[in-house]
Amino acid sequence: MAWPAATYLFALAASAAVVMIDKPVTVEMIVPEAVRHSKIVLLQLEEVLVRRNAPAVWNVFWDMPEANAQSSVNGVHFVGYIALVANSANRDPKPAGFTMQLPPAALVALRRQRTVRFTFVPVRKLPEGGVTITTLRLE
């Protein structure tokens, strides 16, 4: 099934590469058994790289593949946002890492789901080349 607002990727394992250029991107991840019983679940974004030294901001939603830049950040599906600032002193972009704690509503859903979808939504135009998230992991 394709959603018009998002590019849809399927991750067969707990990690997948995501490239966000100018549209929302949805990734489906397998929920590890240990995560289903956790009181706190973290979404780890590793090796996040912006191809140009420019700011980048995007929102993260769980199980909301139709999310777009106008989607409410006050709903239960909003996980949080990530903001990367430009650093003119840094000529070569360095990968970053981010940790996001999933909201309580997501924990309830994860207990009964085998997979979960995360949608990454650019809040404003991303720098040329977009953003690459090399690894996603639930812990």
Backbone bond lengths (Angstrom), bond angles and torsions (degrees), N, CA, C in turn:
res aa  C-N    CA-C-N  psi(-1)  N-CA   C-N-CA  omega(-1)  CA-C   N-CA-C  phi
1 M - - - 1.447 - - 1.530 108.11 -
2 A 1.269 118.66 134.88 1.467 122.77 179.77 1.516 109.37 -109.36
3 W 1.320 116.02 138.58 1.456 121.66 176.14 1.512 107.65 -104.93
4 P 1.311 118.94 131.47 1.455 121.40 -173.61 1.524 113.94 -62.12
5 A 1.312 119.16 -32.32 1.457 120.76 -174.67 1.515 112.66 -86.85
6 A 1.325 118.20 -6.64 1.464 118.23 -172.13 1.521 111.17 -136.99
7 T 1.306 114.15 150.07 1.445 120.58 167.50 1.509 104.94 -87.29
8 Y 1.336 118.57 133.48 1.448 121.66 -172.26 1.522 109.47 -110.55
9 L 1.304 116.62 124.84 1.456 123.00 177.87 1.515 108.17 -119.57
10 F 1.331 118.43 149.90 1.456 120.71 177.06 1.514 109.05 -118.56
11 A 1.304 116.09 123.25 1.457 121.24 179.15 1.518 108.65 -98.27
12 L 1.300 118.04 119.33 1.454 121.79 179.55 1.520 111.80 -79.31
13 A 1.294 117.00 -17.70 1.461 121.41 178.42 1.512 108.23 -122.35
14 A 1.323 115.53 -173.61 1.460 120.10 -177.43 1.521 112.19 -79.68
15 S 1.309 117.87 1.49 1.455 118.75 178.22 1.524 109.80 -134.73
16 A 1.310 115.56 151.09 1.457 120.93 -179.97 1.518 108.33 -158.92
17 A 1.318 116.72 153.28 1.460 119.89 175.11 1.522 108.70 -90.39
18 V 1.309 115.96 139.68 1.455 122.47 179.51 1.517 107.75 -124.32
19 V 1.328 117.01 131.89 1.453 121.58 173.30 1.520 106.93 -121.79
20 M 1.320 115.04 118.76 1.459 121.44 -178.91 1.522 107.27 -110.56
21 I 1.319 116.92 119.42 1.460 121.11 -179.16 1.526 110.06 -105.65
22 D 1.313 117.38 -68.62 1.467 119.37 -177.23 1.523 113.48 -141.20
23 K 1.336 117.52 0.60 1.456 122.10 -179.35 1.520 109.45 -128.06
24 P 1.332 116.98 160.62 1.465 119.35 172.97 1.525 110.63 -60.34
25 V 1.315 115.50 148.78 1.462 122.42 178.40 1.525 107.52 -127.28
26 T 1.327 116.74 130.90 1.458 121.75 177.98 1.520 109.34 -111.71
27 V 1.330 115.47 134.08 1.456 122.63 178.67 1.522 107.78 -123.22
28 E 1.310 116.49 132.56 1.456 120.73 175.22 1.516 108.40 -102.46
29 M 1.325 115.15 129.86 1.464 121.10 -177.48 1.524 110.06 -121.98
30 I 1.306 115.38 146.69 1.458 121.21 172.79 1.528 107.83 -73.41
31 V 1.321 116.48 137.13 1.463 121.61 178.11 1.527 107.53 -89.24
32 P 1.344 117.94 113.52 1.466 119.91 178.34 1.527 110.82 -61.32
33 E 1.326 116.37 144.89 1.465 121.64 -178.38 1.530 111.65 -54.18
34 A 1.307 117.95 -42.66 1.471 121.22 -178.72 1.531 111.75 -62.12
35 V 1.317 116.72 -32.28 1.466 121.31 -179.04 1.523 110.87 -70.36
36 R 1.318 116.98 -32.37 1.473 120.54 -178.04 1.520 112.72 -60.11
37 H 1.311 117.25 -24.91 1.464 121.16 -175.34 1.528 112.47 -107.88
38 S 1.318 116.97 7.46 1.472 121.17 -177.62 1.519 111.60 -82.23
39 K 1.320 115.32 148.72 1.469 120.62 175.53 1.519 110.87 -84.99
40 I 1.330 116.18 -21.99 1.462 122.55 176.77 1.526 107.15 -132.43
41 V 1.328 117.07 129.66 1.465 121.46 177.47 1.518 107.98 -122.71
42 L 1.327 114.71 131.72 1.453 121.29 -179.09 1.520 110.31 -111.78
43 L 1.316 115.24 138.36 1.457 122.07 171.06 1.526 106.06 -98.89
44 Q 1.319 116.01 116.69 1.466 121.84 -179.84 1.524 109.04 -99.04
45 L 1.317 116.62 126.18 1.460 122.89 173.70 1.521 105.95 -112.09
46 E 1.319 116.51 117.48 1.462 120.46 -175.16 1.522 110.76 -120.39
47 E 1.322 113.90 152.40 1.467 121.09 179.00 1.528 110.27 54.69
48 V 1.329 116.03 51.85 1.459 122.25 178.30 1.525 107.35 -85.24
49 L 1.310 116.10 126.28 1.456 120.14 -174.45 1.526 110.81 -134.49
50 V 1.324 115.13 128.35 1.461 121.96 171.68 1.517 105.30 -97.94
51 R 1.298 117.31 129.21 1.465 120.85 -172.78 1.521 114.51 -71.38
52 R 1.313 117.75 -20.42 1.463 121.29 177.33 1.507 108.81 -125.62
53 N 1.289 115.88 155.46 1.456 120.55 177.73 1.528 108.71 -76.75
54 A 1.333 115.22 80.75 1.459 121.50 -177.74 1.530 108.17 -149.69
55 P 1.322 117.68 157.09 1.470 119.28 179.56 1.528 111.69 -69.35
56 A 1.323 114.46 151.10 1.463 121.17 176.89 1.524 107.86 -144.97
57 V 1.338 115.95 133.06 1.468 121.63 179.58 1.515 108.63 -134.42
58 W 1.344 116.04 132.73 1.457 119.54 175.67 1.523 110.52 -147.83
59 N 1.343 114.59 152.38 1.458 122.90 177.36 1.522 109.15 -97.17
60 V 1.343 114.76 154.87 1.461 120.98 178.01 1.530 107.91 -123.93
61 F 1.337 115.78 129.81 1.458 122.55 177.77 1.521 108.68 -124.77
62 W 1.330 117.92 147.65 1.465 121.18 173.91 1.527 108.13 -106.06
63 D 1.318 114.97 141.85 1.473 123.77 178.96 1.521 113.34 44.54
64 M 1.316 115.73 45.44 1.466 121.80 176.13 1.528 108.45 -142.51
65 P 1.352 116.94 68.11 1.465 119.85 -175.30 1.524 114.05 -64.19
66 E 1.328 117.41 -17.28 1.459 120.43 178.65 1.530 112.14 -84.77
67 A 1.340 117.82 1.45 1.469 121.70 -178.37 1.526 111.11 -57.16
68 N 1.327 114.17 143.77 1.460 120.52 176.54 1.527 108.21 -144.67
69 A 1.313 117.23 -174.88 1.465 121.34 -175.82 1.525 113.08 -63.02
70 Q 1.324 117.78 -19.58 1.462 120.95 178.84 1.532 112.54 -93.93
71 S 1.314 118.64 -2.98 1.468 121.67 -179.46 1.523 110.41 -64.61
72 S 1.330 115.12 140.20 1.465 121.26 -177.26 1.527 111.87 -68.07
73 V 1.306 115.79 136.31 1.463 121.19 175.01 1.528 110.08 -89.67
74 N 1.328 117.29 4.18 1.464 121.83 179.34 1.522 112.31 -98.27
75 G 1.340 118.03 -2.37 1.458 121.35 -179.10 1.521 112.21 -83.73
76 V 1.331 115.79 168.57 1.467 121.39 -177.52 1.529 112.51 -69.67
77 H 1.331 117.99 -17.21 1.465 120.66 -178.01 1.528 113.68 -86.79
78 F 1.299 117.57 -6.77 1.468 121.06 -179.96 1.526 109.61 -79.08
79 V 1.336 116.17 124.52 1.461 121.60 178.24 1.523 109.85 -91.89
80 G 1.334 116.78 -44.52 1.456 121.37 -178.45 1.519 109.99 162.68
81 Y 1.313 115.22 -170.48 1.464 119.35 178.29 1.518 109.45 -132.22
82 I 1.303 114.86 160.00 1.467 121.94 177.29 1.509 107.37 -125.45
83 A 1.321 115.18 134.15 1.467 121.41 178.23 1.523 108.49 -128.33
84 L 1.299 115.50 121.26 1.464 121.55 173.72 1.518 107.41 -106.68
85 V 1.306 116.70 130.10 1.461 120.24 179.92 1.524 109.86 -99.43
86 A 1.304 115.66 153.31 1.462 120.82 176.93 1.521 108.73 -74.54
87 N 1.318 115.59 146.01 1.460 121.32 178.49 1.519 107.54 -132.52
88 S 1.319 116.11 99.88 1.468 119.81 -175.61 1.529 112.42 -66.17
89 A 1.325 117.99 -18.63 1.459 120.61 178.42 1.524 111.37 -77.13
90 N 1.305 117.10 -16.25 1.455 121.94 -176.74 1.526 109.44 -103.78
91 R 1.306 117.28 101.04 1.470 121.70 -178.30 1.529 112.05 -73.03
92 D 1.339 117.00 -37.91 1.462 121.43 179.71 1.519 108.79 -102.72
93 P 1.333 117.62 119.68 1.460 119.44 -179.44 1.523 111.51 -62.84
94 K 1.307 115.80 136.46 1.462 122.20 179.40 1.528 108.22 -108.23
95 P 1.325 117.49 140.18 1.462 119.76 178.27 1.531 111.07 -63.66
96 A 1.313 115.36 146.64 1.457 121.49 178.48 1.522 108.79 -118.93
97 G 1.310 116.44 167.38 1.456 122.23 176.36 1.517 109.41 -132.77
98 F 1.326 116.40 147.08 1.464 121.38 -179.13 1.519 109.40 -137.82
99 T 1.315 115.32 146.97 1.461 122.29 175.94 1.514 108.03 -124.68
100 M 1.327 115.82 129.17 1.463 120.89 179.19 1.524 108.66 -125.76
101 Q 1.336 116.22 129.78 1.455 120.47 176.13 1.524 109.06 -84.90
102 L 1.332 116.29 130.27 1.463 119.82 -179.32 1.525 110.27 -72.96
103 P 1.327 116.58 145.06 1.462 120.58 -179.92 1.539 111.48 -69.82
104 P 1.333 116.85 160.15 1.473 120.68 -178.29 1.531 114.19 -53.97
105 A 1.317 118.41 -39.09 1.470 120.46 -179.80 1.531 110.78 -62.01
106 A 1.307 117.68 -34.99 1.464 121.33 178.77 1.532 110.04 -67.74
107 L 1.325 117.50 -37.63 1.470 120.56 179.99 1.522 110.97 -62.56
108 V 1.314 116.83 -41.77 1.465 121.17 178.06 1.525 109.74 -61.19
109 A 1.318 117.35 -45.19 1.464 121.47 -179.88 1.529 111.48 -65.43
110 L 1.332 117.86 -39.55 1.465 121.04 -177.50 1.523 112.49 -64.27
111 R 1.299 117.23 -27.39 1.469 120.25 -179.88 1.528 112.09 -64.15
112 R 1.327 117.22 -24.64 1.467 119.54 -177.65 1.534 113.07 -115.16
113 Q 1.323 118.20 -0.45 1.465 121.41 -178.37 1.524 111.19 -106.86
114 R 1.311 115.50 147.14 1.473 120.73 174.30 1.526 110.94 -90.59
115 T 1.337 116.00 -24.62 1.459 120.60 178.04 1.524 109.04 -133.26
116 V 1.315 115.12 160.08 1.462 121.67 176.13 1.522 107.45 -139.94
117 R 1.324 116.01 144.94 1.463 120.86 178.71 1.525 109.61 -107.97
118 F 1.313 115.23 138.60 1.461 122.00 173.43 1.516 107.90 -119.90
119 T 1.317 115.94 133.04 1.458 121.09 178.65 1.513 108.57 -114.46
120 F 1.317 115.22 126.60 1.467 123.51 179.27 1.519 106.95 -103.01
121 V 1.326 115.67 120.79 1.462 121.14 -172.22 1.527 110.17 -120.38
122 P 1.330 118.46 113.93 1.469 119.44 175.16 1.529 109.57 -61.09
123 V 1.329 115.80 132.33 1.463 121.25 179.49 1.520 109.87 -81.28
124 R 1.315 115.72 -35.33 1.468 121.93 175.85 1.518 106.84 -141.56
125 K 1.290 116.62 174.89 1.468 121.28 -177.83 1.528 109.64 -55.20
126 L 1.330 115.38 130.24 1.455 120.84 179.00 1.527 109.76 -82.73
127 P 1.326 117.08 157.71 1.471 119.81 177.79 1.531 111.10 -60.95
128 E 1.317 115.37 158.01 1.460 121.06 177.56 1.524 109.48 -50.96
129 G 1.322 116.60 132.95 1.462 121.19 -178.45 1.515 112.82 91.50
130 G 1.327 117.67 -14.96 1.455 121.80 175.12 1.509 114.86 71.35
131 V 1.319 114.43 -154.97 1.461 123.71 -177.33 1.518 107.95 -125.75
132 T 1.327 116.68 136.96 1.460 122.26 175.05 1.522 108.50 -116.38
133 I 1.336 115.79 129.46 1.458 122.25 172.97 1.523 104.96 -112.68
134 T 1.326 116.59 108.38 1.458 120.51 -172.80 1.524 112.44 -72.00
135 T 1.333 117.06 -39.67 1.458 119.91 -176.24 1.518 111.39 -135.42
136 L 1.316 115.76 134.90 1.455 123.52 172.56 1.518 107.21 -119.69
137 R 1.325 116.17 138.28 1.468 118.87 -178.56 1.513 109.50 -149.16
138 L 1.332 116.99 141.92 1.458 122.67 172.39 1.518 108.33 -101.30
139 E 1.320 114.95 132.24 1.480 119.50 178.22 1.510 109.70 -132.52
